[in-house]
Amino acid sequence: MMRMGVSTRRREKAIEGIRDLLERSGFYVSDAHGIRPTSFDLLARRDSLLLILKVLKNIDAFDPAEARRLRERGQLFPAAPIVVGETSGGTALEAGVVYNRYDVAVVTLETLGDLLLEGVPPFLFSSPGGIFARVDGPRLRTAREARALSLGALASVAGVSRRTIQLYEEGAGAEVDVVERLERYLGEPIAVPLELWRTTEVRGKDGARRPPSDAVSDGTKEAEPAGDRAPVTTGNALRDVVLRQLGGMGWEVVVTLRCPFDAFTHAAARGEKEILLTSVGNWRTALNRAELLKELASVAEGHALFVVREAPDRAARERLPVLTITEFRRQRDRDDLLETIGEREGT
Protein backbone atom coordinates (compact mmCIF):
# COMPACT_ATOMS: atom_id res chain seq x y z
CA MET A 1 0.00 0.00 0.00
CA MET A 2 2.87 2.36 0.82
CA ARG A 3 4.49 1.62 -2.52
CA MET A 4 1.25 2.41 -4.34
CA GLY A 5 1.00 5.70 -2.45
CA VAL A 6 4.52 6.73 -3.45
CA SER A 7 3.83 5.80 -7.07
CA THR A 8 0.62 7.84 -7.07
CA ARG A 9 2.40 10.88 -5.63
CA ARG A 10 5.15 10.63 -8.25
CA ARG A 11 2.57 10.42 -10.99
CA GLU A 12 0.68 13.41 -9.63
CA LYS A 13 3.91 15.40 -9.51
CA ALA A 14 4.81 14.38 -13.06
CA ILE A 15 1.42 15.43 -14.41
CA GLU A 16 1.63 18.72 -12.52
CA GLY A 17 5.05 19.37 -14.07
CA ILE A 18 3.85 18.61 -17.59
CA ARG A 19 0.77 20.77 -17.17
CA ASP A 20 2.93 23.64 -15.90
CA LEU A 21 5.26 23.23 -18.88
CA LEU A 22 2.36 23.31 -21.34
CA GLU A 23 0.81 26.39 -19.73
CA ARG A 24 4.15 28.23 -19.67
CA SER A 25 4.55 27.54 -23.38
CA GLY A 26 1.16 29.03 -24.18
CA PHE A 27 -1.17 26.02 -24.15
CA TYR A 28 -4.69 25.96 -22.75
CA VAL A 29 -4.80 22.72 -20.78
CA SER A 30 -7.57 20.52 -19.40
CA ASP A 31 -6.62 17.87 -16.85
CA ALA A 32 -8.54 14.58 -17.15
CA HIS A 33 -6.24 12.34 -15.13
CA GLY A 34 -8.49 12.36 -12.06
CA ILE A 35 -11.07 10.26 -13.93
CA ARG A 36 -10.43 6.53 -13.77
CA PRO A 37 -10.07 4.65 -15.94
CA THR A 38 -9.11 7.00 -18.75
CA SER A 39 -7.24 6.62 -22.01
CA PHE A 40 -5.54 10.03 -21.69
CA ASP A 41 -4.50 12.45 -18.96
CA LEU A 42 -4.23 15.90 -20.54
CA LEU A 43 -5.75 17.69 -23.51
CA ALA A 44 -3.93 20.85 -24.56
CA ARG A 45 -4.35 23.41 -27.33
CA ARG A 46 -2.13 26.20 -28.64
CA ASP A 47 -3.56 27.92 -31.69
CA SER A 48 -4.34 25.15 -34.19
CA LEU A 49 -2.21 22.53 -32.42
CA LEU A 50 -4.13 20.09 -30.22
CA LEU A 51 -2.25 17.53 -28.11
CA ILE A 52 -3.66 14.51 -26.29
CA LEU A 53 -1.20 13.23 -23.68
CA LYS A 54 -0.73 10.14 -21.56
CA VAL A 55 1.71 10.32 -18.63
CA LEU A 56 3.57 7.20 -17.48
CA LYS A 57 6.60 6.52 -15.33
CA ASN A 58 7.43 3.20 -17.03
CA ILE A 59 6.42 3.19 -20.69
CA ASP A 60 6.43 -0.61 -20.72
CA ALA A 61 2.99 -0.32 -19.13
CA PHE A 62 1.73 1.24 -22.36
CA ASP A 63 0.28 -1.84 -24.04
CA PRO A 64 -1.27 -2.21 -27.53
CA ALA A 65 -4.81 -1.70 -26.24
CA GLU A 66 -3.89 1.56 -24.47
CA ALA A 67 -2.02 2.74 -27.56
CA ARG A 68 -5.00 1.97 -29.78
CA ARG A 69 -7.33 3.92 -27.52
CA LEU A 70 -4.99 6.93 -27.44
CA ARG A 71 -4.62 6.87 -31.22
CA GLU A 72 -8.41 6.64 -31.58
CA ARG A 73 -8.91 9.73 -29.43
CA GLY A 74 -6.29 11.52 -31.50
CA GLN A 75 -8.10 10.58 -34.70
CA LEU A 76 -11.43 11.82 -33.39
CA PHE A 77 -10.49 15.36 -32.33
CA PRO A 78 -8.02 15.29 -34.29
CA ALA A 79 -5.04 15.69 -31.94
CA ALA A 80 -1.43 14.57 -31.84
CA PRO A 81 -1.09 11.65 -29.37
CA ILE A 82 1.97 11.90 -27.12
CA VAL A 83 3.20 9.77 -24.23
CA VAL A 84 5.50 11.42 -21.69
CA GLY A 85 7.52 8.81 -19.80
CA GLU A 86 10.57 8.31 -17.63
CA THR A 87 11.85 4.75 -17.90
CA SER A 88 11.74 1.52 -19.91
CA GLY A 89 13.02 -1.81 -18.68
CA GLY A 90 14.45 -0.15 -15.58
CA THR A 91 16.55 2.28 -17.67
CA ALA A 92 15.92 6.01 -17.88
CA LEU A 93 14.76 7.30 -21.25
CA GLU A 94 17.24 9.66 -22.93
CA ALA A 95 16.50 13.33 -23.43
CA GLY A 96 16.36 14.43 -27.05
CA VAL A 97 15.30 10.98 -28.25
CA VAL A 98 11.86 10.05 -29.62
CA TYR A 99 10.76 6.54 -28.72
CA ASN A 100 7.89 4.72 -30.38
CA ARG A 101 5.33 2.46 -28.77
CA TYR A 102 2.71 1.02 -31.12
CA ASP A 103 2.84 4.04 -33.45
CA VAL A 104 2.67 6.60 -30.64
CA ALA A 105 5.57 8.98 -29.98
CA VAL A 106 7.11 8.76 -26.50
CA VAL A 107 9.37 11.48 -25.07
CA THR A 108 10.73 12.64 -21.73
CA LEU A 109 9.61 15.83 -20.00
CA GLU A 110 12.99 17.36 -20.84
CA THR A 111 12.57 16.59 -24.55
CA LEU A 112 9.10 18.12 -24.51
CA GLY A 113 10.41 21.19 -22.67
CA ASP A 114 13.27 21.73 -25.13
CA LEU A 115 10.78 21.71 -28.00
CA LEU A 116 8.06 23.86 -26.41
CA LEU A 117 10.14 26.39 -24.48
CA GLU A 118 13.40 26.53 -26.43
CA GLY A 119 12.17 25.64 -29.91
CA VAL A 120 14.75 22.84 -30.11
CA PRO A 121 13.22 19.79 -31.81
CA PRO A 122 14.44 16.24 -31.21
CA PHE A 123 16.77 14.81 -33.86
CA LEU A 124 17.21 11.28 -32.56
CA PHE A 125 14.91 8.27 -32.47
CA SER A 126 15.15 4.89 -30.81
CA SER A 127 14.93 1.82 -33.00
CA PRO A 128 16.01 -1.82 -32.62
CA GLY A 129 19.78 -1.70 -32.68
CA GLY A 130 20.30 1.68 -31.08
CA ILE A 131 19.74 5.41 -31.41
CA PHE A 132 19.44 6.83 -34.92
CA ALA A 133 18.97 10.11 -36.78
CA ARG A 134 17.28 10.75 -40.09
CA VAL A 135 19.74 12.03 -42.68
CA ASP A 136 19.05 14.92 -45.02
CA GLY A 137 20.04 12.97 -48.11
CA PRO A 138 20.21 15.83 -50.66
CA ARG A 139 22.23 17.95 -48.25
CA LEU A 140 24.68 15.12 -47.63
CA ARG A 141 25.10 14.53 -51.37
CA THR A 142 25.61 18.26 -52.03
CA ALA A 143 28.20 18.50 -49.26
CA ARG A 144 30.06 15.46 -50.55
CA GLU A 145 30.09 16.63 -54.19
CA ALA A 146 31.11 20.17 -53.20
CA ARG A 147 34.24 18.69 -51.64
CA ALA A 148 34.84 16.36 -54.60
CA LEU A 149 34.58 13.32 -52.35
CA SER A 150 33.73 9.90 -53.72
CA LEU A 151 31.25 7.64 -52.04
CA GLY A 152 34.13 5.43 -50.97
CA ALA A 153 36.10 8.29 -49.44
CA LEU A 154 33.14 9.45 -47.36
CA ALA A 155 32.36 5.87 -46.40
CA SER A 156 35.89 5.53 -45.04
CA VAL A 157 35.42 8.65 -42.90
CA ALA A 158 32.10 7.41 -41.56
CA GLY A 159 33.26 3.85 -40.98
CA VAL A 160 30.53 2.35 -43.16
CA SER A 161 30.23 0.84 -46.62
CA ARG A 162 29.93 2.73 -49.91
CA ARG A 163 26.40 1.35 -50.31
CA THR A 164 25.44 2.67 -46.87
CA ILE A 165 26.48 6.20 -47.87
CA GLN A 166 24.22 5.82 -50.91
CA LEU A 167 21.36 4.87 -48.61
CA TYR A 168 22.04 7.91 -46.43
CA GLU A 169 21.88 10.13 -49.51
CA GLU A 170 18.50 8.56 -50.25
CA GLY A 171 17.27 9.58 -46.80
CA ALA A 172 17.90 6.45 -44.72
CA GLY A 173 18.46 6.70 -40.98
CA ALA A 174 21.96 6.45 -39.55
CA GLU A 175 23.35 5.53 -36.16
CA VAL A 176 24.01 8.62 -34.08
CA ASP A 177 27.79 8.09 -33.87
CA VAL A 178 27.99 7.84 -37.68
CA VAL A 179 26.03 11.08 -38.07
CA GLU A 180 28.33 12.78 -35.58
CA ARG A 181 31.44 11.66 -37.52
CA LEU A 182 29.99 12.90 -40.81
CA GLU A 183 28.91 16.25 -39.37
CA ARG A 184 32.29 16.75 -37.72
CA TYR A 185 34.13 15.97 -40.96
CA LEU A 186 31.84 18.00 -43.25
CA GLY A 187 31.48 20.89 -40.82
CA GLU A 188 27.72 21.15 -41.23
CA PRO A 189 24.58 19.47 -39.90
CA ILE A 190 23.02 16.65 -41.91
CA ALA A 191 20.44 15.35 -39.41
CA VAL A 192 16.75 16.11 -39.99
CA PRO A 193 14.63 17.33 -37.03
CA LEU A 194 11.79 14.95 -36.15
CA GLU A 195 8.15 15.97 -36.46
CA LEU A 196 6.60 15.18 -33.09
CA TRP A 197 3.11 16.48 -33.77
CA ARG A 198 1.54 13.86 -36.01
CA THR A 199 -2.24 13.96 -36.15
CA THR A 200 -4.15 11.21 -37.89
CA GLU A 201 -7.59 11.98 -39.21
CA VAL A 202 -9.88 9.36 -40.73
CA ARG A 203 -12.03 10.50 -43.63
CA GLY A 204 -14.44 8.79 -45.96
CA LYS A 205 -14.48 9.00 -49.74
CA ASP A 206 -16.74 12.03 -49.47
CA GLY A 207 -14.10 13.87 -47.44
CA ALA A 208 -16.16 13.84 -44.24
CA ARG A 209 -14.42 12.87 -41.02
CA ARG A 210 -15.07 9.26 -40.02
CA PRO A 211 -14.60 7.28 -36.80
CA PRO A 212 -11.41 5.19 -36.65
CA SER A 213 -11.99 1.70 -37.98
CA ASP A 214 -11.49 -0.01 -34.65
CA ALA A 215 -13.62 2.39 -32.58
CA VAL A 216 -16.97 1.39 -31.16
CA SER A 217 -19.31 3.35 -33.41
CA ASP A 218 -22.87 3.47 -34.59
CA GLY A 219 -22.05 0.95 -37.30
CA THR A 220 -22.02 3.32 -40.28
CA LYS A 221 -19.10 3.06 -42.69
CA GLU A 222 -20.00 5.80 -45.16
CA ALA A 223 -22.33 8.79 -45.02
CA GLU A 224 -25.98 7.77 -44.72
CA PRO A 225 -29.23 9.62 -44.05
CA ALA A 226 -29.69 10.18 -40.30
CA GLY A 227 -32.78 7.99 -40.10
CA ASP A 228 -30.99 5.02 -41.69
CA ARG A 229 -28.17 4.75 -39.20
CA ALA A 230 -27.76 1.55 -37.24
CA PRO A 231 -28.84 2.15 -33.62
CA VAL A 232 -26.21 2.83 -30.99
CA THR A 233 -26.34 0.18 -28.28
CA THR A 234 -24.25 0.49 -25.13
CA GLY A 235 -26.17 -1.71 -22.70
CA ASN A 236 -27.41 1.32 -20.75
CA ALA A 237 -31.02 2.22 -21.56
CA LEU A 238 -30.76 5.95 -20.77
CA ARG A 239 -27.48 6.30 -22.67
CA ASP A 240 -28.90 4.44 -25.66
CA VAL A 241 -31.88 6.81 -25.82
CA VAL A 242 -29.60 9.87 -25.76
CA LEU A 243 -27.17 8.58 -28.37
CA ARG A 244 -29.95 7.46 -30.69
CA GLN A 245 -31.54 10.90 -30.51
CA LEU A 246 -28.19 12.54 -31.28
CA GLY A 247 -27.85 10.23 -34.28
CA GLY A 248 -31.33 11.20 -35.39
CA MET A 249 -30.29 14.87 -35.27
CA GLY A 250 -27.53 14.13 -37.77
CA TRP A 251 -24.54 13.74 -35.47
CA GLU A 252 -21.91 11.09 -36.17
CA VAL A 253 -21.80 9.16 -32.87
CA VAL A 254 -18.76 7.24 -31.62
CA VAL A 255 -19.05 5.50 -28.26
CA THR A 256 -15.80 5.91 -26.31
CA LEU A 257 -14.38 3.51 -23.73
CA ARG A 258 -12.10 4.41 -20.80
CA CYS A 259 -12.77 8.08 -21.37
CA PRO A 260 -14.18 11.06 -19.40
CA PHE A 261 -17.05 11.22 -21.92
CA ASP A 262 -19.31 8.40 -23.10
CA ALA A 263 -19.49 9.44 -26.73
CA PHE A 264 -17.72 11.70 -29.18
CA THR A 265 -20.23 13.26 -31.56
CA HIS A 266 -19.41 15.31 -34.61
CA ALA A 267 -21.58 16.92 -37.28
CA ALA A 268 -19.29 16.44 -40.26
CA ALA A 269 -21.51 18.35 -42.65
CA ARG A 270 -21.62 21.42 -40.41
CA GLY A 271 -17.95 22.26 -40.00
CA GLU A 272 -14.87 21.05 -38.17
CA LYS A 273 -15.62 22.80 -34.88
CA GLU A 274 -19.02 21.28 -34.26
CA ILE A 275 -17.87 18.72 -31.72
CA LEU A 276 -20.01 17.52 -28.84
CA LEU A 277 -18.53 15.53 -25.94
CA THR A 278 -21.46 13.64 -24.43
CA SER A 279 -21.88 11.84 -21.11
CA VAL A 280 -24.93 10.21 -19.53
CA GLY A 281 -25.28 9.37 -15.84
CA ASN A 282 -26.73 10.32 -12.50
CA TRP A 283 -26.76 13.76 -10.87
CA ARG A 284 -23.87 12.99 -8.52
CA THR A 285 -21.64 11.92 -11.42
CA ALA A 286 -22.69 15.00 -13.36
CA LEU A 287 -21.61 17.26 -10.49
CA ASN A 288 -18.19 15.56 -10.48
CA ARG A 289 -17.65 15.43 -14.23
CA ALA A 290 -19.67 18.10 -16.02
CA GLU A 291 -17.17 20.86 -15.29
CA LEU A 292 -14.31 18.68 -16.58
CA LEU A 293 -16.36 17.82 -19.65
CA LYS A 294 -16.92 21.54 -20.25
CA GLU A 295 -13.16 22.23 -19.94
CA LEU A 296 -12.26 19.41 -22.33
CA ALA A 297 -14.79 20.67 -24.85
CA SER A 298 -13.45 24.20 -24.52
CA VAL A 299 -9.88 23.03 -25.25
CA ALA A 300 -11.20 21.08 -28.25
CA GLU A 301 -13.18 24.15 -29.36
CA GLY A 302 -16.41 22.19 -29.12
CA HIS A 303 -19.31 21.73 -26.71
CA ALA A 304 -20.13 19.47 -23.77
CA LEU A 305 -23.38 17.75 -22.84
CA PHE A 306 -24.20 15.73 -19.72
CA VAL A 307 -27.65 14.13 -19.63
CA VAL A 308 -29.17 12.94 -16.34
CA ARG A 309 -32.45 11.23 -15.57
CA GLU A 310 -33.35 13.92 -13.06
CA ALA A 311 -31.57 16.78 -11.32
CA PRO A 312 -32.87 18.22 -8.05
CA ASP A 313 -30.67 21.35 -8.04
CA ARG A 314 -31.87 23.53 -10.90
CA ALA A 315 -29.65 26.49 -10.00
CA ALA A 316 -26.49 24.35 -10.14
CA ARG A 317 -27.66 22.68 -13.33
CA GLU A 318 -28.03 26.01 -15.09
CA ARG A 319 -24.34 26.76 -14.50
CA LEU A 320 -23.27 23.50 -16.16
CA PRO A 321 -23.93 21.87 -19.57
CA VAL A 322 -26.37 19.44 -17.89
CA LEU A 323 -29.82 18.56 -19.22
CA THR A 324 -32.37 16.21 -17.75
CA ILE A 325 -33.64 13.53 -20.12
CA THR A 326 -36.94 15.43 -20.29
CA GLU A 327 -35.17 18.64 -21.34
CA PHE A 328 -33.03 16.74 -23.82
CA ARG A 329 -36.02 15.11 -25.48
CA ARG A 330 -37.55 18.54 -26.06
CA GLN A 331 -34.69 19.58 -28.33
CA ARG A 332 -36.03 19.70 -31.86
CA ASP A 333 -32.79 19.59 -33.84
CA ARG A 334 -29.06 20.26 -33.69
CA ASP A 335 -29.38 24.03 -33.69
CA ASP A 336 -31.92 23.91 -30.86
CA LEU A 337 -29.67 21.63 -28.82
CA LEU A 338 -26.56 23.74 -29.38
CA GLU A 339 -28.44 26.90 -28.41
CA THR A 340 -29.59 25.27 -25.16
CA ILE A 341 -26.09 23.99 -24.39
CA GLY A 342 -24.63 27.42 -25.15
CA GLU A 343 -26.95 28.97 -22.59
CA ARG A 344 -25.77 26.48 -19.95
CA GLU A 345 -22.14 27.02 -20.89
CA GLY A 346 -22.61 30.79 -20.60
CA THR A 347 -21.73 31.40 -24.26
C-alpha positions as CSV (number, residue, x, y, z in Angstrom):
1,M,0.0,0.0,0.0
2,M,2.9,2.4,0.8
3,R,4.5,1.6,-2.5
4,M,1.3,2.4,-4.3
5,G,1.0,5.7,-2.5
6,V,4.5,6.7,-3.5
7,S,3.8,5.8,-7.1
8,T,0.6,7.8,-7.1
9,R,2.4,10.9,-5.6
10,R,5.1,10.6,-8.2
11,R,2.6,10.4,-11.0
12,E,0.7,13.4,-9.6
13,K,3.9,15.4,-9.5
14,A,4.8,14.4,-13.1
15,I,1.4,15.4,-14.4
16,E,1.6,18.7,-12.5
17,G,5.1,19.4,-14.1
18,I,3.8,18.6,-17.6
19,R,0.8,20.8,-17.2
20,D,2.9,23.6,-15.9
21,L,5.3,23.2,-18.9
22,L,2.4,23.3,-21.3
23,E,0.8,26.4,-19.7
24,R,4.1,28.2,-19.7
25,S,4.5,27.5,-23.4
26,G,1.2,29.0,-24.2
27,F,-1.2,26.0,-24.1
28,Y,-4.7,26.0,-22.7
29,V,-4.8,22.7,-20.8
30,S,-7.6,20.5,-19.4
31,D,-6.6,17.9,-16.9
32,A,-8.5,14.6,-17.1
33,H,-6.2,12.3,-15.1
34,G,-8.5,12.4,-12.1
35,I,-11.1,10.3,-13.9
36,R,-10.4,6.5,-13.8
37,P,-10.1,4.7,-15.9
38,T,-9.1,7.0,-18.8
39,S,-7.2,6.6,-22.0
40,F,-5.5,10.0,-21.7
41,D,-4.5,12.4,-19.0
42,L,-4.2,15.9,-20.5
43,L,-5.8,17.7,-23.5
44,A,-3.9,20.9,-24.6
45,R,-4.3,23.4,-27.3
46,R,-2.1,26.2,-28.6
47,D,-3.6,27.9,-31.7
48,S,-4.3,25.1,-34.2
49,L,-2.2,22.5,-32.4
50,L,-4.1,20.1,-30.2
51,L,-2.3,17.5,-28.1
52,I,-3.7,14.5,-26.3
53,L,-1.2,13.2,-23.7
54,K,-0.7,10.1,-21.6
55,V,1.7,10.3,-18.6
56,L,3.6,7.2,-17.5
57,K,6.6,6.5,-15.3
58,N,7.4,3.2,-17.0
59,I,6.4,3.2,-20.7
60,D,6.4,-0.6,-20.7
61,A,3.0,-0.3,-19.1
62,F,1.7,1.2,-22.4
63,D,0.3,-1.8,-24.0
64,P,-1.3,-2.2,-27.5
65,A,-4.8,-1.7,-26.2
66,E,-3.9,1.6,-24.5
67,A,-2.0,2.7,-27.6
68,R,-5.0,2.0,-29.8
69,R,-7.3,3.9,-27.5
70,L,-5.0,6.9,-27.4
71,R,-4.6,6.9,-31.2
72,E,-8.4,6.6,-31.6
73,R,-8.9,9.7,-29.4
74,G,-6.3,11.5,-31.5
75,Q,-8.1,10.6,-34.7
76,L,-11.4,11.8,-33.4
77,F,-10.5,15.4,-32.3
78,P,-8.0,15.3,-34.3
79,A,-5.0,15.7,-31.9
80,A,-1.4,14.6,-31.8
81,P,-1.1,11.7,-29.4
82,I,2.0,11.9,-27.1
83,V,3.2,9.8,-24.2
84,V,5.5,11.4,-21.7
85,G,7.5,8.8,-19.8
86,E,10.6,8.3,-17.6
87,T,11.8,4.7,-17.9
88,S,11.7,1.5,-19.9
89,G,13.0,-1.8,-18.7
90,G,14.4,-0.2,-15.6
91,T,16.5,2.3,-17.7
92,A,15.9,6.0,-17.9
93,L,14.8,7.3,-21.3
94,E,17.2,9.7,-22.9
95,A,16.5,13.3,-23.4
96,G,16.4,14.4,-27.1
97,V,15.3,11.0,-28.2
98,V,11.9,10.1,-29.6
99,Y,10.8,6.5,-28.7
100,N,7.9,4.7,-30.4
101,R,5.3,2.5,-28.8
102,Y,2.7,1.0,-31.1
103,D,2.8,4.0,-33.4
104,V,2.7,6.6,-30.6
105,A,5.6,9.0,-30.0
106,V,7.1,8.8,-26.5
107,V,9.4,11.5,-25.1
108,T,10.7,12.6,-21.7
109,L,9.6,15.8,-20.0
110,E,13.0,17.4,-20.8
111,T,12.6,16.6,-24.5
112,L,9.1,18.1,-24.5
113,G,10.4,21.2,-22.7
114,D,13.3,21.7,-25.1
115,L,10.8,21.7,-28.0
116,L,8.1,23.9,-26.4
117,L,10.1,26.4,-24.5
118,E,13.4,26.5,-26.4
119,G,12.2,25.6,-29.9
120,V,14.7,22.8,-30.1
121,P,13.2,19.8,-31.8
122,P,14.4,16.2,-31.2
123,F,16.8,14.8,-33.9
124,L,17.2,11.3,-32.6
125,F,14.9,8.3,-32.5
126,S,15.1,4.9,-30.8
127,S,14.9,1.8,-33.0
128,P,16.0,-1.8,-32.6
129,G,19.8,-1.7,-32.7
130,G,20.3,1.7,-31.1
131,I,19.7,5.4,-31.4
132,F,19.4,6.8,-34.9
133,A,19.0,10.1,-36.8
134,R,17.3,10.8,-40.1
135,V,19.7,12.0,-42.7
136,D,19.0,14.9,-45.0
137,G,20.0,13.0,-48.1
138,P,20.2,15.8,-50.7
139,R,22.2,17.9,-48.3
140,L,24.7,15.1,-47.6
141,R,25.1,14.5,-51.4
142,T,25.6,18.3,-52.0
143,A,28.2,18.5,-49.3
144,R,30.1,15.5,-50.5
145,E,30.1,16.6,-54.2
146,A,31.1,20.2,-53.2
147,R,34.2,18.7,-51.6
148,A,34.8,16.4,-54.6
149,L,34.6,13.3,-52.3
150,S,33.7,9.9,-53.7
151,L,31.2,7.6,-52.0
152,G,34.1,5.4,-51.0
153,A,36.1,8.3,-49.4
154,L,33.1,9.5,-47.4
155,A,32.4,5.9,-46.4
156,S,35.9,5.5,-45.0
157,V,35.4,8.7,-42.9
158,A,32.1,7.4,-41.6
159,G,33.3,3.8,-41.0
160,V,30.5,2.3,-43.2
161,S,30.2,0.8,-46.6
162,R,29.9,2.7,-49.9
163,R,26.4,1.3,-50.3
164,T,25.4,2.7,-46.9
165,I,26.5,6.2,-47.9
166,Q,24.2,5.8,-50.9
167,L,21.4,4.9,-48.6
168,Y,22.0,7.9,-46.4
169,E,21.9,10.1,-49.5
170,E,18.5,8.6,-50.3
171,G,17.3,9.6,-46.8
172,A,17.9,6.4,-44.7
173,G,18.5,6.7,-41.0
174,A,22.0,6.5,-39.5
175,E,23.4,5.5,-36.2
176,V,24.0,8.6,-34.1
177,D,27.8,8.1,-33.9
178,V,28.0,7.8,-37.7
179,V,26.0,11.1,-38.1
180,E,28.3,12.8,-35.6
181,R,31.4,11.7,-37.5
182,L,30.0,12.9,-40.8
183,E,28.9,16.3,-39.4
184,R,32.3,16.8,-37.7
185,Y,34.1,16.0,-41.0
186,L,31.8,18.0,-43.3
187,G,31.5,20.9,-40.8
188,E,27.7,21.2,-41.2
189,P,24.6,19.5,-39.9
190,I,23.0,16.6,-41.9
191,A,20.4,15.3,-39.4
192,V,16.8,16.1,-40.0
193,P,14.6,17.3,-37.0
194,L,11.8,15.0,-36.2
195,E,8.2,16.0,-36.5
196,L,6.6,15.2,-33.1
197,W,3.1,16.5,-33.8
198,R,1.5,13.9,-36.0
199,T,-2.2,14.0,-36.2
200,T,-4.2,11.2,-37.9
201,E,-7.6,12.0,-39.2
202,V,-9.9,9.4,-40.7
203,R,-12.0,10.5,-43.6
204,G,-14.4,8.8,-46.0
205,K,-14.5,9.0,-49.7
206,D,-16.7,12.0,-49.5
207,G,-14.1,13.9,-47.4
208,A,-16.2,13.8,-44.2
209,R,-14.4,12.9,-41.0
210,R,-15.1,9.3,-40.0
211,P,-14.6,7.3,-36.8
212,P,-11.4,5.2,-36.6
213,S,-12.0,1.7,-38.0
214,D,-11.5,0.0,-34.6
215,A,-13.6,2.4,-32.6
216,V,-17.0,1.4,-31.2
217,S,-19.3,3.4,-33.4
218,D,-22.9,3.5,-34.6
219,G,-22.1,1.0,-37.3
220,T,-22.0,3.3,-40.3
221,K,-19.1,3.1,-42.7
222,E,-20.0,5.8,-45.2
223,A,-22.3,8.8,-45.0
224,E,-26.0,7.8,-44.7
225,P,-29.2,9.6,-44.1
226,A,-29.7,10.2,-40.3
227,G,-32.8,8.0,-40.1
228,D,-31.0,5.0,-41.7
229,R,-28.2,4.8,-39.2
230,A,-27.8,1.6,-37.2
231,P,-28.8,2.1,-33.6
232,V,-26.2,2.8,-31.0
233,T,-26.3,0.2,-28.3
234,T,-24.2,0.5,-25.1
235,G,-26.2,-1.7,-22.7
236,N,-27.4,1.3,-20.7
237,A,-31.0,2.2,-21.6
238,L,-30.8,5.9,-20.8
239,R,-27.5,6.3,-22.7
240,D,-28.9,4.4,-25.7
241,V,-31.9,6.8,-25.8
242,V,-29.6,9.9,-25.8
243,L,-27.2,8.6,-28.4
244,R,-29.9,7.5,-30.7
245,Q,-31.5,10.9,-30.5
246,L,-28.2,12.5,-31.3
247,G,-27.8,10.2,-34.3
248,G,-31.3,11.2,-35.4
249,M,-30.3,14.9,-35.3
250,G,-27.5,14.1,-37.8
251,W,-24.5,13.7,-35.5
252,E,-21.9,11.1,-36.2
253,V,-21.8,9.2,-32.9
254,V,-18.8,7.2,-31.6
255,V,-19.0,5.5,-28.3
256,T,-15.8,5.9,-26.3
257,L,-14.4,3.5,-23.7
258,R,-12.1,4.4,-20.8
259,C,-12.8,8.1,-21.4
260,P,-14.2,11.1,-19.4
261,F,-17.0,11.2,-21.9
262,D,-19.3,8.4,-23.1
263,A,-19.5,9.4,-26.7
264,F,-17.7,11.7,-29.2
265,T,-20.2,13.3,-31.6
266,H,-19.4,15.3,-34.6
267,A,-21.6,16.9,-37.3
268,A,-19.3,16.4,-40.3
269,A,-21.5,18.4,-42.7
270,R,-21.6,21.4,-40.4
271,G,-18.0,22.3,-40.0
272,E,-14.9,21.1,-38.2
273,K,-15.6,22.8,-34.9
274,E,-19.0,21.3,-34.3
275,I,-17.9,18.7,-31.7
276,L,-20.0,17.5,-28.8
277,L,-18.5,15.5,-25.9
278,T,-21.5,13.6,-24.4
279,S,-21.9,11.8,-21.1
280,V,-24.9,10.2,-19.5
281,G,-25.3,9.4,-15.8
282,N,-26.7,10.3,-12.5
283,W,-26.8,13.8,-10.9
284,R,-23.9,13.0,-8.5
285,T,-21.6,11.9,-11.4
286,A,-22.7,15.0,-13.4
287,L,-21.6,17.3,-10.5
288,N,-18.2,15.6,-10.5
289,R,-17.6,15.4,-14.2
290,A,-19.7,18.1,-16.0
291,E,-17.2,20.9,-15.3
292,L,-14.3,18.7,-16.6
293,L,-16.4,17.8,-19.6
294,K,-16.9,21.5,-20.3
295,E,-13.2,22.2,-19.9
296,L,-12.3,19.4,-22.3
297,A,-14.8,20.7,-24.8
298,S,-13.4,24.2,-24.5
299,V,-9.9,23.0,-25.3
300,A,-11.2,21.1,-28.2
301,E,-13.2,24.1,-29.4
302,G,-16.4,22.2,-29.1
303,H,-19.3,21.7,-26.7
304,A,-20.1,19.5,-23.8
305,L,-23.4,17.8,-22.8
306,F,-24.2,15.7,-19.7
307,V,-27.6,14.1,-19.6
308,V,-29.2,12.9,-16.3
309,R,-32.4,11.2,-15.6
310,E,-33.4,13.9,-13.1
311,A,-31.6,16.8,-11.3
312,P,-32.9,18.2,-8.0
313,D,-30.7,21.3,-8.0
314,R,-31.9,23.5,-10.9
315,A,-29.6,26.5,-10.0
316,A,-26.5,24.3,-10.1
317,R,-27.7,22.7,-13.3
318,E,-28.0,26.0,-15.1
319,R,-24.3,26.8,-14.5
320,L,-23.3,23.5,-16.2
321,P,-23.9,21.9,-19.6
322,V,-26.4,19.4,-17.9
323,L,-29.8,18.6,-19.2
324,T,-32.4,16.2,-17.8
325,I,-33.6,13.5,-20.1
326,T,-36.9,15.4,-20.3
327,E,-35.2,18.6,-21.3
328,F,-33.0,16.7,-23.8
329,R,-36.0,15.1,-25.5
330,R,-37.6,18.5,-26.1
331,Q,-34.7,19.6,-28.3
332,R,-36.0,19.7,-31.9
333,D,-32.8,19.6,-33.8
334,R,-29.1,20.3,-33.7
335,D,-29.4,24.0,-33.7
336,D,-31.9,23.9,-30.9
337,L,-29.7,21.6,-28.8
338,L,-26.6,23.7,-29.4
339,E,-28.4,26.9,-28.4
340,T,-29.6,25.3,-25.2
341,I,-26.1,24.0,-24.4
342,G,-24.6,27.4,-25.1
343,E,-26.9,29.0,-22.6
344,R,-25.8,26.5,-20.0
345,E,-22.1,27.0,-20.9
346,G,-22.6,30.8,-20.6
347,T,-21.7,31.4,-24.3
